[in-house]
Amino acid sequence: MKAILPPDEAQRLEALREYDVLDTLPEQAFDDLTQLAAHICQAPIALVSLIDEKRQWFKSKIGMSASETSRDIAFCAHAILHKDEVLEVRDAEVDPRFSDSTLVTEEHLRFYAGAPLVTRDGHALGALCVMDRAPRKLTPEQLSALRALSRSVVAQLELRRQTRELSNEFAARQRTETVLRRQFDLLAENEQESGRLLAVAEKSRRVLLSVLEDEKQAGEKLRESNERFREIAEHINEVFWVTDATMNVILYVSPAYEKIWGRSCASLYASSHHWVEGIHPDDRERVRQSIQAEQLRGGFDQTYRILRPDGSVRWIHDRAVLLRRPDGEVYRIIGVAEDITKQQKLEQQYRQAQKMEAIGTLAGGIAHDFNNILAAMNGYTELAKMKLGHNPVVQDYLDAIMQAVHRATALVRQILTFSRQQEQQQRHSVRIGEVVAESLKLLRSTIPATIEFVFQQAADVAPVLADSSQIHQIMMNLGTNAWHAMGDRPGRLEVNLVNFEVDKHLAETLPRLRPGPYVQLSISDTGKGMDAATVDRIFEPFFTTKAPGEGTGLGLAVVHGIMESHDGVITVYSRPGMGTVFHLYFPACHVVAVLPPAAAEPAPRGDGRRILYVDDEEILAVLGQKTLEQLGYEVTVSTKVAEALDWVRQAPERFDLVITDQTMPGMVGTDFAAQLLKIRPGLPIILTTGYSPYLTVERVHAMGIRDLLLKPHTLRGLGIAVHRAMTEIKPK
């Protein structure tokens, strides 16, 4: 979209002509400012653009081949409309002002930021701008630096104009002096005109003094420009540095070096080798070789670690360019080094989250088929126990099978819990200290007396919104891990429970936390500890340092999943030989609910009522038939949805209840249920599934389905669900 004309367009163009800068040769002073803008803003393209009647012309350019473009497509034509602010276009493809510009459609420019070049009379001549072919935005510090650099460009234009005017005036005065000298020669021959000659000489002297005064003022303006540059460099968070390539000495380093490196600028001025010595020993040789190779291509761009005097490590992103003389010799190296430690930590946490999500997706994918297998094993074993009669040996064998099935079922639930794909139990506001104390009593009965238990709880610990059984599971997993870490040696298991206020700094380090009140549960041991490589992997499923047969590697993965489901965070601190401490953060809650204990229900018997059981796996369909017949129902089975639908369509009152699987070829269970309810509204239906991340009891109720039954289920559980579905009155 073509930009409108500024209100002062005529005066602005007149001011631009007075600077007499259009279509002149490149000048080093402008190129240095453009180069600095590109590096501070980390942009591949930077321009000093001047806008006349029909075009924008580039006094200085980096990364742009053209010397000018039409004013109609120029970003800077819009920038001069906003004299007091930087025009920032974060994605030109979606900005209606620029989406049809050929700079966007053909040159593929996406990002623009331009600071207007405003004269002391208030006229915007053009803009100092940076551009990129990818959408992005500038930091507040980069925006401030770009504004400051634009003022330096204007100061350079003013200095250039004044210098040109002084040069012209000086040349004119030289011509005047030549004329005066000739007159002086004539006057010398004529003593009568000597007085006039002296007057002319005095005037020439005053002219020369005026020229010298103007040159002095121009030098002062140049010093002011240099001072503004220093103010920019010394107030940005990045380290700005300049070296003399021929002498290999540091010419300038900004004060941010002392804050990031933890070393004085004076030490670096004394010896540039201190910069290399500060690089982490594991990165030093790689960085040295990479810089030498990249300098042949005009600069370098490196990421490395530094080791501060206090022993802490920080990540640095260091970029530099080479400045060459006309003969190609490098005489300056200018660079910017940024502390990216926080970004590195966030990226590491993001990669870990992606890894956990990928494994969780895999876990959810196998849960359905695995639960169907367990359902068959569990159901047929129960039927075998009922049919067997009195045979203690075989009954023990069948009990062992049932135990194995229950362990496998728990294992599937653990996998789904750590991946956050298991439907969460109802959470209530509870006093977590009571659950922790109960768990420690159970741990005390299983852990040797050589391990000392210490439980400390603040008097006013806030309640949390949690599932008590999962808090119990956390304590059992972490307590057992602590025991294994301490082994048979005497040790100490310490548990602390306190209120904890999360501030913005901790929330920035652990993004899942939000500033506010939390309850912190800390569990520490005096075991053998872990190295950094082990700590990085302990929350990965199936990762374990235990011997084969001593663990599945799911304990900490399950704890991690439970904490995420509770909107909390778990952290770990450990060093070899120094033990381990886990910190768990639960959002605080201030309402405690008292839940009545659930009463046990016996498995009710049927009275010959008719049930249609639909499952595409014949082994499960037959199992359902035999189980329900044991409970006194008359059961018809089908492994084909279409067949079952025809039976109901032909005789809607034939069945008192329909039990259907969810995942079947041709039609899923929820769609099958919807078809049945169209044929016979109010027909009792139970939906069964090995696994579905989308189905909940509330959701199936909203569809008109009476109940949701998860596989594998017991004979008693199936009997209770069938009885409840047949006796309840569906709400209108």
WOMO-V62881 format. One record per residue. N is the residue number from 1. RES is the residue in one letter. PHI is phi in whole degrees, -180 to 180 (* if undefined). PSI is psi in degrees with one decimal (* if undefined). Layout:
# WOMO-V62881
[[N:RES:PHI:PSI] [N:RES:PHI:PSI]]
This chain:
# WOMO-V62881
[[1:M:*:129.2] [2:K:-67:134.2] [3:A:-75:148.7] [4:I:-73:163.5] [5:L:-83:142.1] [6:P:-63:153.5] [7:P:-60:-29.8] [8:D:-102:33.4] [9:E:-55:-46.1] [10:A:-63:-46.6] [11:Q:-67:-36.9] [12:R:-62:-45.2] [13:L:-65:-38.0] [14:E:-63:-41.3] [15:A:-64:-39.6] [16:L:-63:-41.3] [17:R:-66:-33.9] [18:E:-65:-28.0] [19:Y:-77:-17.4] [20:D:49:49.4] [21:V:-112:-18.1] [22:L:-63:140.1] [23:D:61:31.1] [24:T:-99:168.1] [25:L:-72:158.6] [26:P:-60:150.2] [27:E:-131:137.7] [28:Q:-60:-37.1] [29:A:-60:-43.6] [30:F:-71:-38.8] [31:D:-63:-36.6] [32:D:-64:-41.8] [33:L:-67:-38.9] [34:T:-64:-42.9] [35:Q:-61:-42.0] [36:L:-65:-40.0] [37:A:-62:-42.4] [38:A:-62:-39.5] [39:H:-81:-36.5] [40:I:-65:-39.8] [41:C:-89:-3.4] [42:Q:55:48.5] [43:A:-117:142.7] [44:P:-77:-17.2] [45:I:-127:133.0] [46:A:-145:141.2] [47:L:-141:147.7] [48:V:-105:105.5] [49:S:-109:132.1] [50:L:-117:133.5] [51:I:-106:116.5] [52:D:-106:-156.0] [53:E:-62:-41.0] [54:K:-124:-3.5] [55:R:-150:167.1] [56:Q:-114:130.6] [57:W:-118:138.8] [58:F:-98:110.5] [59:K:-70:-33.7] [60:S:-144:144.6] [61:K:-151:146.0] [62:I:-136:126.7] [63:G:80:10.8] [64:M:-130:126.2] [65:S:-81:-36.8] [66:A:-70:151.1] [67:S:-97:-16.3] [68:E:-161:160.8] [69:T:-139:169.2] [70:S:-65:144.0] [71:R:-65:-28.1] [72:D:-63:-28.5] [73:I:-105:4.2] [74:A:-80:131.0] [75:F:-62:-39.9] [76:C:-66:-22.5] [77:A:-64:-26.1] [78:H:-84:-33.9] [79:A:-63:-34.8] [80:I:-72:-8.2] [81:L:-79:-14.0] [82:H:-121:84.9] [83:K:-70:-25.9] [84:D:-102:7.8] [85:E:-150:161.8] [86:V:-84:128.8] [87:L:-82:116.7] [88:E:-117:119.1] [89:V:-111:104.6] [90:R:-77:-29.3] [91:D:-150:101.3] [92:A:-67:-24.7] [93:E:-65:-26.8] [94:V:-106:5.4] [95:D:-97:115.7] [96:P:-61:-19.0] [97:R:-72:-25.9] [98:F:-129:-6.6] [99:S:-62:-26.0] [100:D:-99:4.4] [101:S:-70:142.3] [102:T:-66:-22.5] [103:L:-64:-27.1] [104:V:-92:-47.0] [105:T:-77:-29.7] [106:E:-109:-42.2] [107:E:-86:-11.6] [108:H:63:35.3] [109:L:-79:134.0] [110:R:-117:-33.6] [111:F:-119:142.2] [112:Y:-146:138.7] [113:A:-142:121.0] [114:G:-131:128.0] [115:A:-100:122.8] [116:P:-62:145.1] [117:L:-94:94.5] [118:V:-102:125.4] [119:T:-76:171.5] [120:R:-66:-18.1] [121:D:-89:1.3] [122:G:88:17.1] [123:H:-101:129.9] [124:A:-87:108.9] [125:L:-81:-25.7] [126:G:175:-144.9] [127:A:-154:149.5] [128:L:-94:117.9] [129:C:-132:156.0] [130:V:-124:147.6] [131:M:-141:158.1] [132:D:-149:156.8] [133:R:-95:15.1] [134:A:-133:143.3] [135:P:-66:142.8] [136:R:-171:-172.8] [137:K:-148:161.3] [138:L:-94:152.0] [139:T:-76:161.1] [140:P:-56:-36.2] [141:E:-67:-39.8] [142:Q:-67:-40.0] [143:L:-61:-44.0] [144:S:-63:-41.8] [145:A:-64:-39.0] [146:L:-65:-39.5] [147:R:-63:-44.3] [148:A:-63:-40.1] [149:L:-67:-34.0] [150:S:-64:-36.4] [151:R:-67:-34.0] [152:S:-67:-36.3] [153:V:-63:-44.1] [154:V:-63:-42.4] [155:A:-61:-37.8] [156:Q:-68:-38.9] [157:L:-62:-43.6] [158:E:-64:-42.3] [159:L:-63:-39.1] [160:R:-65:-43.0] [161:R:-64:-45.0] [162:Q:-64:-39.5] [163:T:-62:-43.0] [164:R:-63:-43.4] [165:E:-64:-40.4] [166:L:-65:-39.1] [167:S:-63:-43.9] [168:N:-63:-42.5] [169:E:-67:-38.5] [170:F:-65:-40.7] [171:A:-63:-41.0] [172:A:-63:-38.8] [173:R:-71:-31.2] [174:Q:-65:-41.8] [175:R:-63:-39.7] [176:T:-63:-40.6] [177:E:-64:-37.8] [178:T:-62:-43.7] [179:V:-63:-43.0] [180:L:-64:-36.0] [181:R:-64:-40.2] [182:R:-63:-40.3] [183:Q:-65:-37.4] [184:F:-61:-40.7] [185:D:-62:-40.2] [186:L:-67:-40.9] [187:L:-67:-30.3] [188:A:-62:-30.9] [189:E:-78:-15.4] [190:N:-124:98.8] [191:E:-60:-21.5] [192:Q:-70:-21.0] [193:E:-104:12.9] [194:S:-62:-35.5] [195:G:-63:-42.5] [196:R:-65:-36.5] [197:L:-61:-43.4] [198:L:-62:-37.6] [199:A:-65:-43.2] [200:V:-64:-40.4] [201:A:-62:-40.6] [202:E:-64:-39.1] [203:K:-64:-41.2] [204:S:-63:-38.8] [205:R:-62:-42.4] [206:R:-64:-37.0] [207:V:-62:-44.7] [208:L:-64:-40.6] [209:L:-62:-36.6] [210:S:-65:-40.3] [211:V:-62:-44.2] [212:L:-63:-37.8] [213:E:-66:-40.2] [214:D:-64:-39.7] [215:E:-65:-36.3] [216:K:-64:-43.2] [217:Q:-64:-37.8] [218:A:-63:-39.0] [219:G:-65:-38.8] [220:E:-64:-38.5] [221:K:-66:-36.6] [222:L:-65:-39.6] [223:R:-65:-38.3] [224:E:-62:-40.1] [225:S:-63:-42.0] [226:N:-65:-35.8] [227:E:-68:-38.8] [228:R:-63:-40.3] [229:F:-60:-42.5] [230:R:-65:-38.6] [231:E:-60:-40.8] [232:I:-63:-50.6] [233:A:-63:-32.9] [234:E:-89:-3.0] [235:H:-118:3.8] [236:I:-89:155.7] [237:N:-75:-21.1] [238:E:-82:160.2] [239:V:-91:115.4] [240:F:-98:130.0] [241:W:-140:151.8] [242:V:-137:132.6] [243:T:-124:153.3] [244:D:-89:112.8] [245:A:-68:-28.7] [246:T:-80:-33.8] [247:M:-100:-11.3] [248:N:56:48.1] [249:V:-127:154.1] [250:I:-81:120.9] [251:L:-89:-33.1] [252:Y:-158:140.2] [253:V:-143:133.6] [254:S:-75:159.2] [255:P:-62:-20.3] [256:A:-59:-20.4] [257:Y:-58:-41.9] [258:E:-67:-36.3] [259:K:-70:-41.3] [260:I:-84:-49.4] [261:W:-79:-24.3] [262:G:75:18.2] [263:R:-126:159.5] [264:S:-81:149.6] [265:C:-64:-32.6] [266:A:-61:-38.2] [267:S:-65:-33.0] [268:L:-74:-37.2] [269:Y:-64:-34.4] [270:A:-69:-36.4] [271:S:-154:119.0] [272:S:-68:-14.7] [273:H:-67:-19.4] [274:H:-63:-28.1] [275:W:-62:-49.9] [276:V:-66:-38.4] [277:E:-65:-25.3] [278:G:-76:-15.7] [279:I:-70:141.9] [280:H:-56:136.2] [281:P:-54:-33.2] [282:D:-72:-18.3] [283:D:-107:-14.6] [284:R:-59:-50.8] [285:E:-68:-38.8] [286:R:-61:-44.0] [287:V:-65:-42.6] [288:R:-60:-45.8] [289:Q:-68:-40.2] [290:S:-66:-40.7] [291:I:-64:-42.4] [292:Q:-62:-39.5] [293:A:-72:-41.5] [294:E:-74:-27.5] [295:Q:-63:-26.8] [296:L:-66:-21.0] [297:R:-99:5.8] [298:G:111:3.6] [299:G:165:-165.8] [300:F:-153:159.0] [301:D:-145:106.3] [302:Q:-132:146.5] [303:T:-118:128.4] [304:Y:-154:172.1] [305:R:-102:149.9] [306:I:-119:152.5] [307:L:-112:110.2] [308:R:-76:160.3] [309:P:-58:-27.8] [310:D:-82:2.9] [311:G:93:-9.2] [312:S:-78:155.9] [313:V:-115:137.4] [314:R:-130:150.3] [315:W:-95:137.1] [316:I:-126:137.2] [317:H:-111:113.7] [318:D:-117:125.6] [319:R:-130:144.4] [320:A:-151:157.1] [321:V:-129:157.7] [322:L:-104:137.1] [323:L:-105:130.1] [324:R:-118:152.3] [325:R:-80:169.1] [326:P:-55:-27.8] [327:D:-84:3.0] [328:G:95:-7.6] [329:E:-73:133.6] [330:V:-79:125.7] [331:Y:-121:-16.1] [332:R:-140:148.4] [333:I:-126:122.0] [334:I:-116:132.1] [335:G:-145:164.1] [336:V:-132:126.6] [337:A:-115:130.5] [338:E:-120:139.1] [339:D:-81:112.9] [340:I:-115:25.1] [341:T:-58:-44.1] [342:K:-64:-42.3] [343:Q:-63:-38.7] [344:Q:-63:-41.2] [345:K:-65:-41.1] [346:L:-65:-39.6] [347:E:-65:-39.1] [348:Q:-64:-42.5] [349:Q:-65:-37.3] [350:Y:-66:-41.9] [351:R:-64:-38.7] [352:Q:-65:-40.8] [353:A:-64:-40.2] [354:Q:-63:-40.6] [355:K:-63:-44.3] [356:M:-65:-38.0] [357:E:-66:-40.1] [358:A:-65:-44.3] [359:I:-68:-35.0] [360:G:-64:-39.5] [361:T:-61:-41.8] [362:L:-63:-42.5] [363:A:-62:-43.8] [364:G:-63:-32.6] [365:G:-67:-33.9] [366:I:-90:-13.7] [367:A:-62:-42.0] [368:H:-61:-53.0] [369:D:-65:-38.9] [370:F:-67:-40.9] [371:N:-67:-32.9] [372:N:-63:-42.1] [373:I:-63:-45.3] [374:L:-64:-34.7] [375:A:-61:-43.1] [376:A:-65:-44.9] [377:M:-62:-45.0] [378:N:-66:-47.2] [379:G:-66:-47.9] [380:Y:-68:-30.4] [381:T:-67:-41.3] [382:E:-61:-43.1] [383:L:-64:-40.2] [384:A:-63:-40.5] [385:K:-63:-36.7] [386:M:-71:-35.5] [387:K:-84:-21.2] [388:L:-69:-39.5] [389:G:82:-152.1] [390:H:-86:99.6] [391:N:-151:86.6] [392:P:-57:-37.2] [393:V:-65:-49.8] [394:V:-67:-35.6] [395:Q:-60:-39.2] [396:D:-63:-39.8] [397:Y:-61:-44.6] [398:L:-67:-36.8] [399:D:-62:-37.8] [400:A:-64:-39.0] [401:I:-63:-43.3] [402:M:-62:-40.2] [403:Q:-62:-42.2] [404:A:-63:-40.6] [405:V:-62:-43.8] [406:H:-64:-38.2] [407:R:-65:-41.7] [408:A:-65:-39.1] [409:T:-63:-43.7] [410:A:-63:-36.9] [411:L:-63:-43.1] [412:V:-61:-42.2] [413:R:-66:-35.9] [414:Q:-64:-42.8] [415:I:-61:-44.4] [416:L:-70:-31.1] [417:T:-67:-47.9] [418:F:-66:-27.7] [419:S:-89:1.0] [420:R:61:28.3] [421:Q:-106:-1.5] [422:Q:-88:132.6] [423:E:-59:128.7] [424:Q:-76:145.8] [425:Q:-69:164.7] [426:Q:-62:128.3] [427:R:-99:143.9] [428:H:-133:161.6] [429:S:-77:115.5] [430:V:-131:158.5] [431:R:-84:104.0] [432:I:-65:-25.6] [433:G:-61:-35.8] [434:E:-67:-40.2] [435:V:-67:-40.8] [436:V:-63:-44.0] [437:A:-62:-42.0] [438:E:-64:-40.4] [439:S:-66:-39.1] [440:L:-65:-33.5] [441:K:-62:-42.5] [442:L:-68:-40.3] [443:L:-64:-37.2] [444:R:-60:-32.2] [445:S:-77:-14.4] [446:T:-111:-20.8] [447:I:-96:137.7] [448:P:-57:153.1] [449:A:-68:-12.8] [450:T:-68:-16.0] [451:I:-95:117.2] [452:E:-81:134.9] [453:F:-102:133.3] [454:V:-133:121.5] [455:F:-123:117.6] [456:Q:-120:129.5] [457:Q:-134:129.7] [458:A:-64:153.9] [459:A:-71:-25.8] [460:D:-119:36.7] [461:V:-64:129.7] [462:A:-70:151.8] [463:P:-71:163.3] [464:V:-130:156.7] [465:L:-88:107.4] [466:A:-153:165.6] [467:D:-99:114.2] [468:S:-58:-38.0] [469:S:-65:-34.1] [470:Q:-77:-32.2] [471:I:-63:-41.6] [472:H:-59:-41.4] [473:Q:-65:-39.0] [474:I:-59:-47.9] [475:M:-63:-41.8] [476:M:-65:-42.8] [477:N:-66:-48.6] [478:L:-70:-37.1] [479:G:-66:-41.6] [480:T:-66:-41.1] [481:N:-60:-42.1] [482:A:-63:-41.9] [483:W:-60:-47.2] [484:H:-63:-33.3] [485:A:-69:-32.6] [486:M:-88:-23.5] [487:G:65:-145.0] [488:D:-85:-4.9] [489:R:-77:153.8] [490:P:-59:139.9] [491:G:-155:-174.4] [492:R:-140:124.4] [493:L:-109:114.1] [494:E:-116:131.6] [495:V:-123:127.5] [496:N:-125:139.4] [497:L:-132:116.5] [498:V:-142:160.8] [499:N:-74:147.5] [500:F:-145:129.8] [501:E:-100:116.4] [502:V:-84:120.4] [503:D:-94:176.9] [504:K:-68:-28.3] [505:H:-69:-43.8] [506:L:-67:-36.6] [507:A:-65:-32.5] [508:E:-70:-34.0] [509:T:-75:-38.0] [510:L:-118:90.1] [511:P:-59:-23.7] [512:R:-73:-18.1] [513:L:-82:151.8] [514:R:-123:142.3] [515:P:-55:133.6] [516:G:147:-173.2] [517:P:-79:135.3] [518:Y:-134:165.5] [519:V:-109:125.1] [520:Q:-103:121.1] [521:L:-106:118.5] [522:S:-114:132.0] [523:I:-128:116.4] [524:S:-126:154.3] [525:D:-138:168.2] [526:T:-108:33.5] [527:G:-77:-162.1] [528:K:-78:-10.9] [529:G:74:-178.3] [530:M:-140:151.7] [531:D:-84:172.7] [532:A:-63:-37.4] [533:A:-64:-38.6] [534:T:-70:-42.7] [535:V:-58:-37.2] [536:D:-65:-20.7] [537:R:-115:-1.9] [538:I:-65:-23.5] [539:F:-90:2.0] [540:E:-75:135.2] [541:P:-64:142.2] [542:F:71:4.1] [543:F:-88:126.3] [544:T:-149:149.3] [545:T:-102:2.7] [546:K:-82:162.0] [547:A:-70:156.6] [548:P:-54:135.2] [549:G:91:-9.7] [550:E:-96:-8.8] [551:G:-178:158.8] [552:T:-93:-15.0] [553:G:81:14.7] [554:L:-104:-13.4] [555:G:-55:-54.0] [556:L:-74:-29.9] [557:A:-63:-39.6] [558:V:-65:-44.0] [559:V:-60:-43.4] [560:H:-60:-44.4] [561:G:-65:-40.4] [562:I:-63:-43.1] [563:M:-62:-40.0] [564:E:-65:-40.1] [565:S:-67:-22.1] [566:H:-95:13.4] [567:D:59:31.8] [568:G:-115:-171.6] [569:V:-142:143.9] [570:I:-121:134.7] [571:T:-126:159.6] [572:V:-137:139.8] [573:Y:-130:126.8] [574:S:-158:148.3] [575:R:-142:144.8] [576:P:-54:128.9] [577:G:80:-1.8] [578:M:-116:5.1] [579:G:82:-173.7] [580:T:-141:144.4] [581:V:-134:130.9] [582:F:-106:134.5] [583:H:-114:124.9] [584:L:-117:129.9] [585:Y:-113:118.0] [586:F:-111:132.1] [587:P:-59:133.1] [588:A:-73:146.8] [589:C:-132:155.0] [590:H:-126:19.4] [591:V:-129:121.7] [592:V:-101:123.2] [593:A:-99:138.4] [594:V:-103:119.0] [595:L:-101:130.8] [596:P:-71:145.8] [597:P:-67:142.9] [598:A:-77:136.5] [599:A:-87:139.8] [600:A:-74:137.4] [601:E:-109:134.4] [602:P:-74:156.8] [603:A:-74:113.7] [604:P:-73:156.6] [605:R:-96:151.2] [606:G:-87:171.4] [607:D:-128:37.3] [608:G:82:10.2] [609:R:-71:155.3] [610:R:-97:131.6] [611:I:-126:135.6] [612:L:-101:120.4] [613:Y:-112:119.4] [614:V:-120:120.8] [615:D:-154:131.8] [616:D:-70:-17.2] [617:E:-92:114.5] [618:E:-60:-37.8] [619:I:-63:-33.7] [620:L:-80:-34.8] [621:A:-64:-45.3] [622:V:-65:-38.4] [623:L:-60:-45.2] [624:G:-61:-40.5] [625:Q:-62:-50.4] [626:K:-66:-37.7] [627:T:-64:-47.2] [628:L:-70:-33.2] [629:E:-65:-33.6] [630:Q:-62:-28.0] [631:L:-90:2.3] [632:G:97:19.4] [633:Y:-104:157.5] [634:E:-98:118.8] [635:V:-120:133.7] [636:T:-115:133.4] [637:V:-115:154.2] [638:S:-148:140.8] [639:T:-105:5.4] [640:K:-127:124.9] [641:V:-63:-43.3] [642:A:-61:-41.1] [643:E:-63:-47.1] [644:A:-63:-38.4] [645:L:-65:-38.1] [646:D:-64:-40.5] [647:W:-59:-45.0] [648:V:-70:-37.4] [649:R:-64:-39.5] [650:Q:-73:-33.1] [651:A:-142:81.9] [652:P:-58:-28.3] [653:E:-95:8.5] [654:R:-67:-36.1] [655:F:-115:141.7] [656:D:-87:-19.0] [657:L:-158:145.6] [658:V:-122:128.8] [659:I:-112:123.2] [660:T:-132:142.9] [661:D:-74:157.8] [662:Q:-85:-50.1] [663:T:-95:104.0] [664:M:-141:150.7] [665:P:-68:141.6] [666:G:92:-40.5] [667:M:-163:129.9] [668:V:-77:162.9] [669:G:-61:-36.7] [670:T:-67:-37.6] [671:D:-69:-38.9] [672:F:-60:-43.4] [673:A:-63:-39.7] [674:A:-62:-39.6] [675:Q:-65:-41.9] [676:L:-62:-42.0] [677:L:-70:-25.8] [678:K:-68:-38.8] [679:I:-72:-44.7] [680:R:-138:91.0] [681:P:-58:138.2] [682:G:87:-0.4] [683:L:-62:124.4] [684:P:-65:129.9] [685:I:-134:136.3] [686:I:-116:131.3] [687:L:-103:129.3] [688:T:-115:150.7] [689:T:-156:144.3] [690:G:-74:-33.6] [691:Y:-174:136.2] [692:S:-155:123.9] [693:P:-77:-7.8] [694:Y:-106:-17.3] [695:L:-93:132.2] [696:T:-131:165.3] [697:V:-59:-41.6] [698:E:-63:-40.3] [699:R:-68:-42.7] [700:V:-70:-32.9] [701:H:-61:-40.8] [702:A:-64:-23.9] [703:M:-85:-4.1] [704:G:93:4.4] [705:I:-87:137.1] [706:R:-73:-36.5] [707:D:-156:158.1] [708:L:-120:122.1] [709:L:-118:120.2] [710:L:-91:135.8] [711:K:-85:150.0] [712:P:-80:142.3] [713:H:-119:160.6] [714:T:-91:166.9] [715:L:-60:-42.4] [716:R:-63:-43.6] [717:G:-62:-40.6] [718:L:-66:-41.2] [719:G:-64:-41.6] [720:I:-65:-43.4] [721:A:-63:-41.7] [722:V:-65:-45.3] [723:H:-62:-43.0] [724:R:-64:-41.6] [725:A:-66:-34.4] [726:M:-80:-27.2] [727:T:-96:-22.3] [728:E:-73:150.1] [729:I:-97:120.0] [730:K:-68:127.3] [731:P:-64:142.2] [732:K:-81:*]]
